């Protein structure tokens, strides 16, 4: 076992109690940078999950959590303070179990969501229009005063991926809890400790009632499916692969389960011919940030055919300077893939790119100087056709494909010719770039480096990239039911 710079929590949180799995079993948490066992965590069964679901249901039905707005805000800010007090332990934990570069923890992996992920929803509790007065209307000879009321949905199952686990978790549970729901959190088995730490902090540092927040870790993905199947759960909030998202919709249909699904992406970075290529094109190397394990990564670079060769040389240069290796090194922007399974999957896609005729310019294998850990070299393909597998499917690794286009309309067609529609970017003269951005069918897009990220911004996608939005008022409202109410006027 590795010496740790933090104290991990191995227990589940069920009905306000930090407990072992009913069976007593644990599973190993592995450091992806060196393949060593970090330690263990409770390996829950379906029975443990059912106990957590029942606790969440009881807490929603029998406490005033859903209606006591001031109390909810107080509790969320207590949790915020508790997280801030352990920020540096959380940072070390994410580096160890996720393989996240230290650099990335100062961005969206930790510092970004920690700043406003809880605070913004907590602040909305007091200002949100829970009741909307619709005035008096006469119908059937009777005058009625009418209202629209927003009420908590009920029990929410929150299922979280391994790539940015703290960020996704905070942005889910903050809005779930702020809107008065109760929840069961199921983290990915690859990265469980940040979730169990959250469970401990809720239990020990907040006044959140027993059962309102539960954490269930398991090595068995089907344990999470108990949330989808249970009639006691009203909504599933899932971030992960499109394949799993579709399964959740299918399995949840029997109970008419509401769903929020933030799924995959195959986003395009469009460089217009009037852009400053020397300044812009090397930015495409950002696909290597956190080893490309991000759904919003811009993995397809579209270059004007008239400047294609120039652009290819610039992105080759940018990719060649990507610092990668030990995630503890603050200079590295890229660490390992999260698991051997994920590394093998990425290497399989790279081989498929070669087999289908794309030109592999650099990378494509395991780095010789890093014999331990699940690393893949920064990888660049050129001469890619948008029909190729590497241009259409989400690789989730440090792989960039570069394609030429003829004019703006052609670039837009290529960008939109995808099952996904999550994110993207456009670079060029402002008005022209804005016009191109307006025609891209995607849920988020940056123009000339503009950054849309924040707790107040509704993030999500079109098409196979999902249903619903995370964050913002749009995300807040998706965890609410709408009730209309009328009573005699006068």
C-alpha positions, 0 to 999 in steps of 0.5 A, spaced: 500 500 500 502 507 498 503 512 504 497 517 503 497 524 504 490 524 506 486 520 511 481 516 506 474 514 508 472 507 507 465 506 510 458 507 506 453 513 509 446 510 510 441 513 514 445 518 517 450 512 519 457 511 517 457 503 516 461 497 513 457 493 507 452 488 510 457 483 507 463 486 510 466 486 503 471 491 501 474 492 494 481 495 492 482 503 490 488 503 485 492 508 483 492 509 476 499 512 476 503 506 479 498 501 479 499 500 486 493 499 491 491 505 495 487 502 500 480 499 501 473 501 501 466 498 502 463 493 497 456 494 497 451 489 495 444 490 492 441 489 499 445 495 502 443 500 496 436 498 498 437 500 505 439 507 502 433 508 498 429 506 503 432 511 508 432 517 502 424 515 501 423 516 509 427 522 509 423 525 504 416 523 506 417 524 514 422 530 515 421 537 513 427 537 508 423 539 502 419 545 505 424 548 510 428 552 505 432 556 510 434 550 514 437 547 507 441 553 505 444 553 512 446 545 511 449 546 504 453 552 507 455 547 513 458 542 508 461 548 504 465 550 510 467 542 511 469 541 504 474 548 504 477 546 511 479 539 507 481 542 501 488 540 500 486 533 503 481 532 497 486 535 492 491 529 494 486 524 494 484 526 487 491 526 484 492 519 488 485 515 486 483 519 479 490 520 477 488 527 475 494 532 474 495 537 480 495 542 475 488 540 473 485 540 481 486 547 481 481 548 475 475 544 474 477 538 478 477 541 484 478 549 485 472 551 480 467 547 483 469 548 490 468 555 489 461 556 487 458 549 486 455 549 493 454 556 494 450 558 488 445 553 489 444 555 496 443 562 494 438 560 490 434 557 495 432 564 498 431 568 491 428 562 487 420 563 485 417 557 489 410 560 488 408 564 482 402 568 482 398 568 476 392 572 478 385 571 478 381 568 472 373 567 471 371 560 469 364 557 469 362 563 472 367 562 478 373 567 479 379 563 482 385 565 484 391 561 481 398 559 483 404 555 480 408 552 485 415 548 485 416 543 489 421 537 490 421 531 486 422 526 491 428 521 491 434 522 486 439 517 484 445 520 483 450 516 479 457 519 478 463 517 473 470 517 474 473 522 470 471 529 474 468 525 480 468 531 485 466 536 480 460 532 477 458 530 484 458 537 487 454 540 481 449 534 482 448 534 489 448 541 491 442 542 486 439 536 488 439 538 495 438 545 494 431 544 491 429 539 497 430 532 494 433 527 498 439 522 494 443 516 494 450 517 491 453 512 487 460 513 485 464 510 480 468 504 483 474 507 480 474 513 484 470 512 490 474 515 496 472 523 494 464 520 495 465 517 501 469 523 504 463 527 502 459 522 506 463 523 512 463 530 512 455 530 511 454 526 517 460 529 522 460 536 520 452 538 518 445 538 520 443 534 514 438 529 517 439 522 517 437 519 510 437 525 506 444 524 503 446 517 502 453 514 499 453 507 496 460 504 493 460 498 490 465 494 485 458 492 481 455 496 476 449 493 477 448 495 484 447 502 481 442 499 477 437 498 483 436 506 483 434 505 476 429 500 477 426 502 484 419 505 484 421 509 490 426 513 486 423 519 482 429 521 478 436 519 476 441 524 475 447 520 471 453 523 468 457 518 464 457 514 457 451 514 452 451 507 452 449 507 459 445 513 459 440 509 454 440 503 458 438 507 464 432 510 460 430 503 458 430 500 465 427 506 468 421 506 463 417 501 467 416 506 473 416 512 468 423 515 471 425 522 470 432 522 468 437 527 467 443 524 462 449 528 461 453 523 456 458 523 451 461 528 446 465 528 440 466 536 440 469 540 434 474 545 434 473 550 428 479 554 426 477 559 420 481 561 415 482 568 418 484 566 425 491 567 428 493 560 426 500 560 430 496 563 436 490 558 436 492 551 433 497 549 438 491 550 443 488 544 440 493 540 445 488 541 450 485 535 448 491 531 452 489 535 459 487 529 464 489 524 458 483 526 454 478 524 460 473 529 459 466 529 455 467 536 453 474 535 450 475 538 443 477 532 439 476 534 432 480 539 429 477 542 423 482 546 419 481 550 412 484 546 406 487 552 404 492 553 410 491 545 412 499 544 412 501 550 416 496 548 421 498 541 421 505 543 423 503 548 428 498 542 432 504 537 431 509 542 435 503 543 440 502 536 441 510 535 442 510 540 448 505 537 452 508 535 459 506 529 461 507 523 467 507 523 474 500 527 476 504 529 482 508 534 478 505 540 478 508 542 471 504 536 468 498 537 464 497 530 463 497 523 467 495 516 466 488 513 464 484 511 470 484 504 469 488 498 465 481 497 461 480 504 459 488 504 457 486 498 452 480 501 450 484 507 447 489 503 444 484 499 441 481 506 438 488 508 436 489 501 432 482 502 429 484 509 426 490 506 423 487 500 420 481 505 417 487 509 413 488 515 418 495 518 418 498 517 425 503 523 426 505 522 433 504 518 439 499 512 439 502 507 444 505 506 451 510 511 453 517 507 454 519 512 459 513 510 464 513 503 465 508 503 471 501 506 470 496 506 465 499 512 460 498 513 453 502 518 449 499 524 446 496 522 439 495 526 433 492 523 427 491 527 420 488 526 414 482 523 417 475 523 414 469 524 418 466 517 417 472 514 420 471 511 427 476 515 431 472 521 428 465 519 430 466 515 437 468 518 443 475 515 445 476 518 452 483 519 451 489 524 449 487 523 441 486 529 436 484 528 429 485 533 424 480 534 418 480 539 412 474 543 410 473 547 404 469 553 407 464 555 413 458 551 410 463 545 409 466 546 416 459 547 419 456 540 416 462 536 418 461 539 426 454 537 425 455 530 422 455 527 429 451 523 433 453 528 439 452 535 440 456 537 447 461 542 446 466 545 441 469 552 439 470 557 433 476 561 432 476 567 427 474 574 426 468 575 431 462 576 427 464 571 423 466 566 428 459 568 432 455 566 426 458 559 425 457 558 432 450 560 432 449 554 427 453 549 431 448 544 434 451 543 441 449 545 448 456 549 449 461 553 445 466 558 446 468 563 441 475 565 441 477 562 447 471 564 451 469 560 457 462 558 459 464 554 465 460 556 472 455 553 477 450 559 474 451 556 467 446 550 464 451 545 461 449 539 457 448 537 450 444 536 444 442 529 441 446 523 444 450 528 448 444 527 453 437 530 456 437 536 461 442 541 464 447 541 469 447 547 473 444 554 472 436 555 473 435 550 468 438 545 472 435 547 478 428 546 475 429 539 473 429 537 480 423 540 481 415 538 480 410 543 478 403 544 481 398 548 479 393 551 485 387 555 485 382 557 490 376 562 490 377 569 489 375 574 494 
